[in-house]
Amino acid sequence: MASMQDIKTSWVKVSSRDVQLDAYLAEPTEDGNFPAIVVIQEIFGVNSHIRDVAERFARLGYVAIAPAIYQRQAPGFETGYTAEDVKIGREYKNNTQATELLSDIGATVRYLQGLPTVRAEAIGSIGFCFGGHVAYLTATLPGITAVASFYGAGIPDWCPGGDRPTLTYTADIQGVIYTFFGTEDASIPPDHVAAIEAALQNHHIPHKVFRYEGAQHGFFCDQRDSYNAEAAADAWEQVQYLYAHALKGES
C-alpha cells in the first residue's frame, strides 16, 4: 500500500490552440519527479468530485491536472447532479468538437511536460462519463501512455462533432487502456461494450475491459445516487495497478 503524501492544489492556466483553459492542479508537496495524470471531467464540469479524484492521485505520488473542457462555452462551469444539471451539461457536451478536445488535452500534456516536477515520458489520462469518451480519444495522443476510461457512452457510434465514431480511432491508440462499465448502465448497451472490446482485441491494443454486475452509470462517483461502493473500490484498485505499472514502472 502506497503511503499517502501531503499535497498542494491550485488553479492554473493552460494555453490551448485558441483558448486559455482553467485547470485544477494537485501535486505532492515534497520535492521530486513524478508521473502525471490528466483527469477529464464528466458533463458537470471540474466540480468537487473531479477535484477530489485529482487530489487522490496527488496523495499517491502523481501530479494530477483537470482541465476545463467546457472553457469555450462556459468558463468556470461546475454543477451537481440534478435533472436540470444533466440537461445543461449535455447541451455543452453536444457542442464540443473532437478536434478542440484533442487540442485541449494535448496542450494539457505539454503543460505537464513543462513542469520540473513531472516525468515527461510518464503521463496518463482518466475520464468519467463524457470524460470517459474523451479519454478514449486521448489514448491516440502522443505523450499519453496509459488511459482509464470510465463508462464513456457513444464510443461505437458517435464522436464529438465528428463524422466517424470514436471507435474507428482505436488503431491509433498509443499505449495501454483500461475501460470500466456497469452492467446496468442505461446509457451504454452491452453490445457497445462488446464492440469496444472487440476493436481493442482486433487492433492488438494492450487493454482490459471491466464489467461490474449491477452497477449503473456514474458508479464511481460518491456524490451520485448511482454510486456503487463495491464497484468503485475495485475499479480504483485496478486504476492504481494500471498507473503503477505503466507510469511508475512498478512490478
C-alpha positions in Angstrom: 0.0 0.0 0.0 1.5 3.3 -1.1 2.0 5.9 1.7 -0.2 9.0 1.4 1.6 12.2 0.6 0.9 15.8 1.6 -0.4 17.7 -1.4 -0.9 21.3 -2.6 -3.6 22.5 -5.1 -4.1 25.5 -7.3 -5.9 26.7 -10.4 -3.6 27.3 -13.4 -4.0 28.4 -17.0 -3.2 26.0 -19.9 -2.6 27.6 -23.3 -4.5 25.6 -25.9 -4.8 26.4 -29.6 -7.4 29.2 -29.3 -8.2 29.4 -25.6 -6.7 29.7 -22.2 -8.0 26.7 -20.2 -8.7 26.9 -16.5 -7.2 23.7 -14.9 -7.1 22.3 -11.4 -3.7 21.2 -10.4 -3.0 18.8 -7.5 0.6 17.7 -6.7 2.7 16.3 -3.9 4.4 19.0 -1.7 7.6 17.1 -1.4 10.4 17.6 -3.9 10.6 15.0 -6.7 10.0 14.0 -10.2 6.6 12.4 -10.6 4.4 10.7 -13.2 1.3 12.7 -14.1 -2.4 12.1 -14.9 -4.9 14.2 -16.8 -8.3 13.9 -15.1 -11.1 14.5 -17.6 -14.4 15.8 -16.2 -18.0 14.4 -16.5 -20.6 16.7 -18.2 -20.8 18.5 -14.8 -17.5 20.5 -15.1 -14.4 20.4 -12.9 -16.6 20.0 -9.9 -15.8 18.8 -6.4 -15.8 15.1 -7.5 -13.3 15.7 -10.2 -11.1 17.8 -7.9 -11.3 15.1 -5.4 -10.1 12.5 -7.9 -7.2 14.7 -8.8 -6.3 15.1 -5.1 -6.5 11.3 -4.6 -3.9 10.8 -7.3 -1.7 13.5 -5.8 -1.7 11.8 -2.5 -0.5 8.6 -4.3 2.5 10.5 -5.7 1.2 11.8 -9.1 0.9 15.3 -10.4 -2.8 15.4 -11.5 -4.5 18.1 -13.6 -8.1 18.5 -14.5 -8.7 20.9 -17.5 -12.0 22.6 -18.0 -13.1 21.2 -21.3 -16.2 23.4 -21.5 -14.0 26.6 -21.3 -15.1 27.9 -24.7 -18.8 27.7 -23.9 -19.0 28.2 -20.1 -15.9 29.4 -18.2 -16.0 28.4 -14.6 -18.8 26.0 -15.1 -19.4 23.3 -12.5 -22.6 21.8 -11.2 -24.2 19.0 -9.4 -26.3 16.0 -10.5 -29.9 17.1 -10.7 -32.0 16.6 -13.8 -31.6 20.2 -14.8 -27.8 19.9 -14.3 -27.8 16.9 -16.6 -29.7 18.8 -19.2 -27.3 21.8 -19.1 -24.2 19.5 -19.1 -25.4 17.6 -22.1 -26.1 20.7 -24.1 -22.5 21.7 -23.6 -21.3 18.2 -24.4 -23.2 18.2 -27.7 -21.5 21.5 -28.7 -17.9 20.1 -28.2 -15.7 19.1 -31.1 -13.2 16.3 -31.1 -10.5 18.5 -32.7 -10.8 21.0 -29.9 -10.9 18.3 -27.2 -7.8 16.7 -28.5 -6.1 20.1 -28.8 -7.0 20.9 -25.2 -5.8 17.6 -23.8 -2.7 17.8 -25.9 -2.0 21.2 -24.6 -2.5 20.0 -21.1 0.0 17.2 -21.7 2.5 19.7 -22.9 1.9 21.9 -19.8 2.6 18.9 -17.6 5.8 18.1 -19.6 7.0 21.6 -18.9 6.7 21.3 -15.2 10.0 20.4 -13.4 8.2 18.1 -11.1 6.8 15.9 -13.9 8.5 12.9 -15.6 7.6 13.9 -19.2 7.6 10.4 -20.5 5.1 9.1 -17.8 1.8 10.7 -18.4 -1.6 9.1 -18.4 -5.3 10.1 -18.5 -8.5 9.2 -16.8 -12.0 10.3 -17.7 -15.6 9.7 -16.4 -18.9 9.8 -18.2 -18.4 12.2 -21.2 -14.8 12.4 -20.0 -14.6 8.6 -20.4 -15.4 9.0 -24.0 -12.9 11.8 -24.3 -10.3 9.7 -22.5 -10.7 7.0 -25.2 -9.9 9.7 -27.8 -6.9 10.9 -25.8 -5.4 7.4 -25.9 -4.5 8.3 -29.5 -2.3 11.3 -28.5 1.4 11.1 -28.4 2.7 11.6 -24.8 -0.1 9.6 -23.2 0.8 6.0 -22.4 -1.9 4.8 -20.0 -5.6 5.6 -20.1 -8.6 4.7 -17.8 -11.9 5.3 -19.5 -15.0 5.1 -17.2 -18.4 4.5 -18.7 -17.9 6.6 -21.8 -21.1 6.5 -23.8 -21.4 6.6 -27.5 -17.9 5.4 -28.4 -19.0 2.9 -31.1 -21.5 5.2 -32.8 -20.6 8.9 -32.1 -17.7 11.3 -31.9 -18.0 14.9 -30.6 -18.6 17.0 -33.7 -17.0 14.2 -35.8 -18.0 12.4 -39.0 -16.9 9.0 -37.8 -17.3 7.2 -34.5 -14.6 7.4 -31.9 -14.2 3.6 -32.0 -12.7 3.9 -35.5 -9.7 5.7 -33.9 -8.8 2.5 -31.9 -5.9 1.6 -34.2 -4.2 4.8 -33.3 -4.2 4.2 -29.5 -0.6 4.7 -28.3 -0.4 2.7 -25.1 -2.5 0.6 -22.7 -6.1 1.3 -21.9 -8.5 0.1 -19.2 -12.2 0.6 -19.7 -14.9 0.3 -16.9 -18.6 -0.3 -17.3 -21.6 -1.2 -15.2 -23.9 -3.9 -16.5 -27.0 -1.8 -15.5 -25.8 1.3 -17.3 -28.8 2.6 -19.3 -26.5 4.8 -21.4 -24.3 2.0 -22.7 -25.9 -1.2 -24.1 -23.9 -4.4 -23.7 -23.3 -4.6 -27.5 -21.4 -1.3 -27.3 -19.1 -2.7 -24.6 -18.6 -5.8 -26.7 -17.8 -3.7 -29.8 -15.2 -1.7 -27.8 -13.6 -4.9 -26.5 -13.6 -6.5 -30.0 -11.9 -3.4 -31.5 -9.2 -3.4 -28.9 -8.6 -7.0 -29.5 -8.6 -6.8 -33.2 -6.1 -3.9 -33.2 -3.9 -5.7 -30.6 -4.1 -2.8 -28.1 -3.0 -3.7 -24.6 -6.2 -3.4 -22.6 -8.6 -4.7 -20.0 -12.4 -4.3 -20.0 -14.1 -4.4 -16.7 -17.8 -5.1 -16.3 -19.4 -4.6 -12.9 -22.6 -6.6 -12.2 -25.4 -4.4 -11.1 -23.5 -1.2 -11.4 -25.1 1.8 -13.1 -23.8 4.8 -15.0 -21.7 7.0 -12.7 -21.0 4.2 -10.3 -17.6 5.6 -9.3 -18.9 9.0 -8.2 -19.8 9.0 -4.5 -21.9 12.2 -5.0 -24.3 10.4 -7.3 -27.3 8.3 -6.5 -25.8 5.6 -8.7 -22.7 5.3 -6.6 -21.7 1.6 -6.1 -19.1 1.4 -3.3 -18.0 -2.1 -4.1 -17.6 -1.5 -7.9 -15.9 1.8 -7.2 -13.4 0.3 -4.8 -12.4 -2.4 -7.2 -12.1 0.0 -10.1 -9.9 2.2 -8.0 -7.6 -0.7 -7.3 -7.4 -1.5 -11.0 -6.6 2.1 -11.9 -3.8 2.2 -9.3 -2.4 -1.0 -10.8 -2.5 0.4 -14.3 -0.7 3.6 -13.5 1.8 1.9 -11.0 2.9 -0.4 -13.8 2.6 1.8 -16.9 3.8 5.1 -15.4 5.8 4.3 -12.3 7.3 1.1 -13.7 6.5 -0.9 -10.6 6.5 -4.7 -10.9 
